[in-house]
Amino acid sequence: MELLNIDCLGKSLRLEGSLAGWQQLFWDNNLVSQKNAGADNEGAFVHEFELNINPTSDDSSSASPTVAMAAPQQLRIKLATHLQWQPFLIQYRLLINDNEITQGQRNTKDIERQVPEVAVSNKEKPSLLGLASLAFKLLKSAKVIKVLLATATLATYSWLVSFKFAIALIACLVIHEYGHIRAMKYFGLKTKGIYLIPFMGGLALSEDKINTRWQDVVISIMGPTFGLILSFILLLLYWVTDNIFFAGLANFNALLNLINLLPILPLDGGHILKSIGFSVNGKFGLLAMIAGSVLGILGCYAMGLSFMAFFLLIGSMEIVFEWRMRHQSHLLPLDRYGQIFSSVWYLATAAALIAIMWYFAHSGDELLAAPLKILQS
C-alpha cells in the first residue's frame, strides 16, 4: 500500500507499507530503506539513507537552497514518520543533513484520492463475472457492445417470460447497477458504464482501482441500497393502485437484491463482508466475527431461511480461512467506526429486503409467496 509520495531533490520519495508491519522506502523507484514485518506495525518509524550528489548533475539543480553545494557531497536523508492505522493517519518530516525540508500528514481521504505510482494488480479467483469483465475491457472501445448486450437481454427474457416482464427486469437491473456507478463517481473514479448480461444480470465497471476497504463497501452496497429504495417505491405504488403487477415487481426486485447480498464472491455481499472481516485486527476481532456469523446462521435457520443460512455459512468460512492473508492487501482497512457502520448498513439492508418479501408472502397470494419460499428451500 502506498502510504506516502513526496518530492525529494526533484525525485519521488515513496513509502510503501502494510498492516503486517513491513515498510519500504523508494527514491526515484530505487529501494533505499526497509523495515521488516514485526509486532509493532504502527507508531514512530525513521528511514535513513545517503546520496552522493554531484553539483553538475540534474539532481543538484532541483535541490533545496538549504542543501545547495559547490562540490560533490554526501547527503544524509531522513524520513521520520508516525503511523496510525485505525483511523488512518501518517505524520511525516523530511530532513536533509538535519535540515527540515518539508512536513505534513495524510489521512484516509488522501489515500482514497491517490493514484498509486506502482499500478495495483488484483489477483482474483476466476469467475464468470471476472471473465465477462475481461472481455468488456478488450471491447471497451466499441460502445455498441452496450446496445447489443441490452438488446440480447431484452430478447432473452421476452422469449422466456414476456416483453413486459423483460422491461421491468431490465429497469430493476439498471437501477441496481446505477447505485454502484453513483458510488464510484462519489469517490472520483472514472466509470465505463453499465453492461447487461443475459442470464447473469448486470455489471458496472470502473476504469480506476480502489484504494480503501471503505470504497469497496460503499460501492458494493449502494447497488442493493438503490434496489431497496426501488422496492419501497413499488410497494407504495401497489398500496395506492392495488395493481398486482407492482406487488410482484417489488417482491421480485427484493429477492434479486437480497441474492446480491449473499456473502460469496463475486456478489456484492461477498465484497462487503470480506472488507469488514479483513479490516478486523487481532484475535478478539476474529472471534467476534465468527460469533456474529454463527448468530446470523442460527437466526436464518430460526426464521426458516435455509437458503440464506447455507450461503452465509459458506461465505463466513471463506472469509475466516482467508483472514490471515488480509495484511497482504493493498487496500486501507476500515477503522472501528467503519466496521460497525458497514455491518449495520449491511444487516439493515438485508433485513428490509426480507421484510418486504415477508409482507408479500403473507398477503394471501400464492404467487407472491414464491420468492420467500425460494429462501426457505
MOWO-V518762 format. One record per residue. N is the residue number from 1. SS is DSSP state (h for helix, s for strand, l for the rest). Layout:
N&SS, N&SS
//
This chain:
1&l, 2&s, 3&s, 4&s, 5&s, 6&s, 7&s, 8&s, 9&l, 10&l, 11&s, 12&s, 13&s, 14&s, 15&s, 16&s, 17&s, 18&l, 19&l, 20&l, 21&l, 22&l, 23&s, 24&s, 25&s, 26&s, 27&s, 28&l, 29&l, 30&s, 31&s, 32&s, 33&s, 34&s, 35&s, 36&l, 37&l, 38&l, 39&l, 40&l, 41&l, 42&l, 43&s, 44&s, 45&s, 46&s, 47&s, 48&s, 49&s, 50&s, 51&s, 52&s, 53&s, 54&l, 55&l, 56&l, 57&l, 58&h, 59&h, 60&h, 61&h, 62&l, 63&l, 64&l, 65&h, 66&h, 67&h, 68&l, 69&l, 70&l, 71&l, 72&l, 73&s, 74&s, 75&s, 76&s, 77&s, 78&s, 79&s, 80&s, 81&s, 82&s, 83&s, 84&s, 85&l, 86&l, 87&l, 88&l, 89&s, 90&s, 91&s, 92&s, 93&s, 94&s, 95&s, 96&s, 97&l, 98&l, 99&s, 100&s, 101&s, 102&s, 103&s, 104&s, 105&s, 106&s, 107&s, 108&h, 109&h, 110&h, 111&h, 112&h, 113&h, 114&l, 115&l, 116&l, 117&l, 118&l, 119&l, 120&l, 121&l, 122&l, 123&l, 124&l, 125&l, 126&l, 127&l, 128&h, 129&h, 130&h, 131&h, 132&h, 133&h, 134&h, 135&h, 136&h, 137&h, 138&h, 139&l, 140&l, 141&l, 142&l, 143&l, 144&h, 145&h, 146&h, 147&h, 148&h, 149&h, 150&h, 151&h, 152&h, 153&h, 154&h, 155&h, 156&h, 157&h, 158&h, 159&h, 160&h, 161&l, 162&l, 163&h, 164&h, 165&h, 166&h, 167&h, 168&h, 169&h, 170&h, 171&h, 172&h, 173&h, 174&h, 175&h, 176&h, 177&h, 178&h, 179&h, 180&h, 181&h, 182&h, 183&h, 184&h, 185&h, 186&h, 187&l, 188&l, 189&l, 190&l, 191&s, 192&s, 193&s, 194&s, 195&s, 196&s, 197&s, 198&l, 199&l, 200&l, 201&s, 202&s, 203&s, 204&s, 205&s, 206&s, 207&l, 208&l, 209&l, 210&l, 211&l, 212&s, 213&h, 214&h, 215&h, 216&h, 217&h, 218&h, 219&h, 220&h, 221&h, 222&h, 223&h, 224&h, 225&h, 226&h, 227&h, 228&h, 229&h, 230&h, 231&h, 232&h, 233&h, 234&h, 235&h, 236&h, 237&h, 238&h, 239&h, 240&h, 241&h, 242&l, 243&l, 244&h, 245&h, 246&h, 247&h, 248&h, 249&h, 250&h, 251&h, 252&h, 253&h, 254&h, 255&h, 256&h, 257&h, 258&h, 259&h, 260&h, 261&l, 262&l, 263&l, 264&l, 265&l, 266&l, 267&l, 268&h, 269&h, 270&h, 271&h, 272&h, 273&h, 274&h, 275&h, 276&h, 277&h, 278&h, 279&h, 280&l, 281&l, 282&l, 283&h, 284&h, 285&h, 286&h, 287&h, 288&h, 289&h, 290&h, 291&h, 292&h, 293&h, 294&h, 295&h, 296&h, 297&h, 298&h, 299&h, 300&h, 301&h, 302&h, 303&l, 304&l, 305&l, 306&h, 307&h, 308&h, 309&h, 310&h, 311&h, 312&h, 313&h, 314&h, 315&h, 316&h, 317&h, 318&h, 319&h, 320&h, 321&h, 322&h, 323&h, 324&h, 325&h, 326&h, 327&h, 328&h, 329&l, 330&l, 331&l, 332&s, 333&l, 334&l, 335&l, 336&h, 337&h, 338&h, 339&h, 340&h, 341&h, 342&h, 343&h, 344&h, 345&h, 346&h, 347&h, 348&h, 349&h, 350&h, 351&h, 352&h, 353&h, 354&h, 355&h, 356&h, 357&h, 358&h, 359&h, 360&h, 361&h, 362&l, 363&l, 364&l, 365&l, 366&l, 367&l, 368&l, 369&l, 370&h, 371&h, 372&h, 373&h, 374&h, 375&h, 376&h, 377&l
//
